């Protein structure tokens, strides 16, 4: 097979894989774990990003009331309690993440405008700022500009108690790409990576909350 034919074949194969991903896998992972209502509901912070071309909504059920889940959301961030995801992988890239195994009382306060970093200062990674904080209900982190509806990205966390001792944690990311090449990079590279990390985060929060609840209940009835 000549170089030209090989290049053509590889191009067709790449286009086929990309098309299959965009048509099948992407719609699935963009709403992983959600119900139809959760995937389409309006969440706090949705209006902060005008003309968003990148949105994902993911969810998980946690066997605990919302008040038990909330402390884990408030203490998130680099230099705080981490993101409950792939800590070793994050640190392999120099993010200096220290995922908490328990609630940290000194990290339970967040105010509007507070910074929540994705990586250490000087790493080049963006930082979010607290745009909405409703204890036990919702937390919205945003890139600059949210005050005027000109943010490039928001990361929203909503808690819905669906039954006594059962809470749905819904996470939504909304973003806006500046260029066509940036949009394609987001769809083909950034989004899949974000999905893997965010799914692990959801499971990590569930594990920590339910483990803490179980330990508390066992201690109560000894």
C-alpha positions in Angstrom: 0.0 0.0 0.0 1.4 3.4 -1.0 1.8 6.3 1.3 -1.1 8.1 -0.2 -3.4 5.1 0.1 -2.3 4.5 3.6 -2.9 8.1 4.6 -6.3 8.0 3.0 -7.2 4.8 4.8 -6.1 6.2 8.1 -8.0 9.4 7.5 -11.2 7.4 6.8 -10.7 5.3 9.9 -10.1 8.4 12.0 -13.2 10.1 10.7 -15.2 7.0 11.3 -14.1 6.7 14.9 -14.7 10.4 15.5 -18.1 10.2 14.0 -19.0 7.1 16.0 -17.9 8.8 19.2 -19.8 12.0 18.5 -23.0 10.2 17.6 -23.0 7.4 20.2 -20.6 7.8 23.1 -20.7 11.6 23.5 -24.5 11.8 24.1 -24.3 9.0 26.6 -21.4 10.4 28.7 -22.7 14.0 28.6 -25.7 12.9 30.7 -24.3 9.9 32.6 -26.5 8.8 35.5 -29.2 11.4 34.9 -32.9 11.1 34.5 -34.6 12.9 31.6 -35.8 15.6 33.9 -32.4 16.1 35.5 -30.7 16.3 32.1 -33.0 19.1 31.0 -33.8 21.0 34.2 -32.6 24.5 34.8 -29.9 24.7 37.5 -28.5 27.7 39.3 -25.8 29.4 37.1 -27.1 28.2 33.8 -27.6 31.9 32.7 -24.0 32.9 33.5 -22.6 31.4 30.3 -24.2 33.0 27.2 -24.2 30.8 24.0 -22.7 27.8 25.7 -21.7 25.1 23.2 -20.5 22.6 25.7 -22.8 21.3 28.4 -22.8 18.1 30.4 -25.0 17.0 33.3 -24.2 14.0 35.4 -25.8 12.6 38.6 -25.6 9.9 41.2 -27.8 8.8 44.2 -26.2 8.9 47.6 -27.8 7.1 50.6 -27.7 10.1 52.9 -29.5 13.4 53.4 -28.3 16.5 51.6 -26.8 18.0 54.8 -24.4 15.0 54.9 -23.3 15.6 51.3 -22.9 19.3 51.5 -19.6 19.4 53.5 -17.9 17.4 50.8 -18.8 20.0 48.2 -17.8 23.0 50.2 -14.3 21.7 50.9 -13.4 20.9 47.3 -10.4 22.4 45.5 -6.7 22.2 45.1 -5.0 23.2 48.3 -8.2 22.2 50.1 -9.7 18.7 50.1 -9.1 17.8 46.4 -11.7 16.5 44.0 -12.2 12.9 45.2 -11.1 11.6 41.7 -7.9 10.0 40.5 -5.6 11.5 43.0 -2.5 9.7 41.8 -3.1 10.7 38.2 -3.7 14.3 39.2 -0.5 14.4 41.1 1.4 12.8 38.2 0.7 16.0 36.4 1.9 18.1 39.3 -1.5 19.2 40.6 -0.6 18.6 44.2 -4.0 17.2 45.2 -4.7 15.9 48.6 -8.0 14.2 48.6 -9.7 14.2 52.0 -10.9 11.0 53.6 -13.1 12.9 56.0 -14.7 16.3 56.6 -12.3 19.1 57.4 -13.9 21.6 59.7 -11.5 24.4 58.7 -12.7 24.2 55.1 -16.4 24.4 55.6 -16.9 28.1 54.8 -17.3 29.4 51.3 -18.4 32.9 50.3 -19.3 34.6 47.1 -16.1 35.4 45.2 -13.9 32.9 47.0 -11.3 31.2 44.7 -11.5 27.4 44.1 -8.4 26.3 42.2 -8.0 23.3 39.9 -4.2 23.3 40.2 -1.5 25.1 42.2 -0.8 28.8 41.6 1.5 29.2 38.7 0.4 25.9 37.1 -1.5 27.6 34.2 -4.7 25.9 35.1 -7.8 28.1 35.4 -9.4 28.9 38.7 -13.1 29.2 39.5 -14.8 31.6 41.9 -17.8 31.0 44.0 -20.8 32.5 42.2 -23.7 30.9 44.1 -23.7 29.2 47.5 -27.0 27.9 49.0 -26.0 25.6 51.9 -27.4 22.1 51.5 -28.9 22.9 48.1 -26.5 24.3 45.4 -23.0 25.5 44.8 -21.9 27.2 41.5 -18.3 27.8 40.6 -17.7 30.1 37.7 -14.9 31.6 35.5 -14.6 35.4 35.6 -17.5 37.4 34.2 -20.4 35.6 35.9 -21.7 38.8 37.4 -22.6 40.2 34.0 -23.5 36.9 32.3 -20.3 36.8 30.3 -18.6 33.8 32.0 -16.8 31.3 29.8 -17.5 28.3 32.1 -19.5 27.3 35.1 -19.5 24.2 37.3 -22.7 23.7 39.2 -23.5 21.2 42.0 -27.1 20.7 43.1 -28.5 18.5 45.8 -32.1 17.1 45.6 -33.4 14.9 48.4 -35.6 12.4 46.7 -36.5 10.4 49.8 -35.7 10.3 53.5 -31.9 9.5 53.6 -31.5 9.6 49.8 -30.1 12.5 47.8 -29.4 13.0 44.2 -26.2 14.9 43.5 -26.4 16.6 40.1 -23.3 18.2 38.5 -23.5 20.4 35.4 -20.7 22.0 33.4 -21.4 24.7 30.9 -18.7 26.2 28.7 -18.2 28.3 25.6 -15.5 27.7 23.0 -13.8 30.7 21.4 -12.8 29.1 18.1 -13.9 26.2 15.9 -10.7 24.4 16.6 -11.2 24.9 20.3 -14.7 23.5 20.0 -13.4 20.3 18.3 -10.6 20.0 20.9 -13.2 20.2 23.7 -15.5 17.7 22.1 -12.9 15.1 21.1 -10.3 15.4 23.9 -11.3 17.6 26.9 -14.9 16.3 27.3 -13.9 12.6 27.5 -11.2 13.3 30.1 -13.6 15.5 32.1 -16.2 12.6 32.0 -13.7 10.1 33.4 -12.6 12.5 36.2 -16.2 13.7 37.0 -17.6 10.2 37.1 -14.9 9.2 39.6 -15.6 12.3 41.6 -19.3 11.4 41.9 -18.5 7.9 43.0 -15.8 9.2 45.3 -18.2 11.6 47.0 -20.8 8.8 47.4 -18.3 6.4 48.9 -17.0 9.0 51.4 -20.5 10.2 52.5 -22.0 6.7 52.8 -18.9 5.4 54.6 -19.1 8.3 57.1 -22.8 7.7 57.6 -22.2 4.0 58.2 -19.4 4.7 60.8 -21.6 7.2 62.6 -24.5 4.8 62.8 -22.3 1.9 64.0 -20.9 4.2 66.7 -24.3 5.3 67.7 -25.7 1.8 68.3 -22.7 0.2 70.0 
